[in-house]
């Protein structure tokens, strides 16, 4: 298993980690791993909720019809034009 040494950790953060490890009857390493894992789990849960919201929004928007090639080309050209306009606006 790979090692991950933490360098230059602020003293207050180290003390908080020590305190949390003692509260949970874990070593410092176990506490750090647990907190890292929970932070990624929370991030995954947020993304899952966002994706679920998008799916719900798409399903509740009604019946869809596929774009015809000409409509797709017009949409693509509009997107390119908007991107060019933003680029020139930033340069100005």
JOTASUL-V612073 format. One record per helix or strand. SS is the DSSP state (H for helix, E for strand). FROM is the first residue (numbers start at 1). LEN is the number of residues. Records with the same first field share a line. If there is no record, write none. Layout:
# JOTASUL-V612073
SS = FROM-LEN ; FROM-LEN
This chain:
# JOTASUL-V612073
H = 11-13 ; 28-33 ; 69-23
